[in-house]
Amino acid sequence: MNDKSASKSAGHDLDGNATRERILLEAARLFRQHGYAATTLREVADAAGVKAGSIYYHFESKEQILGEVLDKGIKIVYETVRARIDALPKDAPWRDRIAAGIEGHLWGMLHHGDFTSANMRIYGQIPESAKAKHRVVRREYADYWDQLLQSALAAGELRADASTTIIRLFVIGALNWTVEWYNPKRGSFHDFAQQITAVVFDGILLHHHSS
């Protein structure tokens, strides 16, 4: 292959990848707004600015698009959480690691809202075959948090009167729904993440210590 052919092929690959990502983004937005069953491939194609038939150049089916939208929503959050925690010193307290995980989860959720919100809103609507494949990704992320919390418990930094599974389900469940009500105009993301972390760690009541 000569230089011109190689350059042309690379250009097509870049264009193809960009189109593929645009289709996924528009599908996520439509799934979020209208649900999976009510969204047609033609609507996705129109929103992405491509011909309906050309979607099959990038995806085999609507279910494949769904699977990639769901996986992308979890993977974005998972990668952000891991990056935040991995950036801490190896001897960082578990409180700092959990705080970094909370901040990373919020960042991933709120900066990729269509993917993450679609993930929550349509999970109950999707075919069982798509659920089965996606459960692997969801389980991997849940396992990561379970290991984090269990390590904090073993180090004596986590309350021992509650199951780590219950803690993980409660915290992640609460964080997930921020994508539906968070308003960036009401303050910085940093301040918001700090307030959420404070509520998770310290609750909502004042703690009066008797002398």
N, C-alpha and C positions, 0 to 999 in steps of 0.2 A: 504494500500500500504506500503510495507516495504521500508527500507532506500535505498536499491539498486534500486528498481523499481522507487522510487521518483527521485533518482539521474539520472537514465537513461531517465526518462520522461523530466526532466529539461534540460538535454543535448540535447534531440531531439528538444525541444522548442527553445533553443539557436541556434542550427544549422538551424532550420527552419526560424527563424527570420533573421539570417545572410544571408541565401540564398535569402530570400524575398527582403532584402535591396540591395543585389547584383543585382538581377533582375531589380529592380527599377533604380538603378544607371546606368546599361548598357542600359536600355530602354531610359533613359533620354539622354544618350550620343548619341544613334542612332537616336532618334527623333530630336535631335539638329543638327546632321550632315546630315541626309537624309530626314527628315520630317516624319510625322506620317503615311501617307498613304503608303509611299514607304518602311516602316520598317515592316518586318514580325516577327511573334512570334518565328519562327525558328531562325532567326538572333539574336533575343534577348536571346534565350535559349543558342545558341552557344557562344555568348559573355559572358554570365553569367556562362558558364561551367556546364549547366544542360541539361537533355534530354528535347526535345520539349514538350513531353506529360506531364512531371512533372510540367511544369509551371501552369497547371490547379489545381495542389494541393495548390498553393498559390494564384492564381487569377482566376476569372471566365472567363475573356475575355481580349482581347487587350485593349478594351475601359476602363476597370477597371484599368489596368496598367496606361493608359494615365491619367485618373482622379487623381490617386495617385501621379503621377509625377508632374502634374500641381499644385495640392494642396500643395505638399511638397515644391515646389519652392517658393510659396507665404508664407507658414507658417514659413519656415526657416528665411526669411527676417523679417517677422512680429515679431517673437519671439525675434530676435536679436535687433530690434528697441525698442521694449518695455523694454527689459532688460537694454539697455543703458540709456533710459530715466528714468526708475524706480530707477536706481542707483544714480541719482542726488538728491541733497537736495530738500525737498518739496518746498522751497522758491526760487529755482533756476530761474534765468531770462528765459523768453521764448526763447530768442536767444540761450541760452545754451541748452535748451531742443530740439529746432529744429536742432541745430548743432549735438547733440547726435543722433537724429533720422537719419540725413544724414549719419553720420559715421556708424551707425548700419545697415542702408540699404546697403551701399557700402560693408560693411564686409560680410553680408549675401549673396549679389550678387556675390562677387568676390571669396569667399571661397567655394561656392557650385555652380560653374559655369554651370555645365551640367543641373542641375535642373532649375536654374533661366533663363538660356539662352533658354532652350527648351520651357519654359513657354512663352517667348516672340515670339520665331520663329514660333511655330506651332499653336498658338492660333487661327489664322485665318483659319487653315486647318481642325480643329477637328469637329466631329459631333455635331449638335446642342444640343443633349441630354447631351453630356459631358460639353458643354459650360454652359448650364443652371445650372448644379450642381456646377461647378467651380465658377460661378459668385458670389455665396454666400460668398466664401472665399475672393475673390477679393474685393467685396463690403465692407466686414468687415475691411479689411486693409485700403481701401480708407476712410472709415468713421473715422478710428482712426486718420489719418492725417488731415482730415477736422476739427475734434474736436480740434486737437492740434493747427492748424492755426487760427481757430476761437477764441480760448482762447487767443492766442497771439494778435489778432486784438482787442479783448475786453479789453485787458490790455494796449493797446496803444503802443505795441511794433512791430506791423506789419503795413506796408503801407496800407492805406485805399482806394487807388485809383485803386486797382486791386482785382478781385474776388478771394476768397480763393480757389475756385475750379480750377480756371485757374492757380493759383500759384502751387497747388498740382499736377495738370496734367503736368505742365512744369517741375517742379523739379524732380518728380518721373520718368517722361519719360526720362529726361536727365541722371539721375542716372542709370536707367536700362541699357542703352546702353554702359556703361563703361565696362560691362562684355565682350564686343566684342573687345575692344581696349586697355584695361589696361595692362601694362607690368610691372610686379613686379621687373624686373631687372633695372628699371630706377629710383628706389628710394623706400623708405619705404612706407608701406601702410599708416602710420600715416601722413607723409608729403603729400601724395597724397590726403587723406581725408581733410586735412587742406586747401589745394589749392582749392579743389572743393567747400568746405564750403565758403571760401573767395569769390569765384566767384559768388556763389548763393546769398550771403548776400550783397556784395559790388559792383557787376558788373565787367566789364572789363575796364572801363574808369577811369582815374584819376578825382577826384572831386576837382576842384579849388575853394576855398572859397574867395570871394571878401572881402577886408578889409573895 
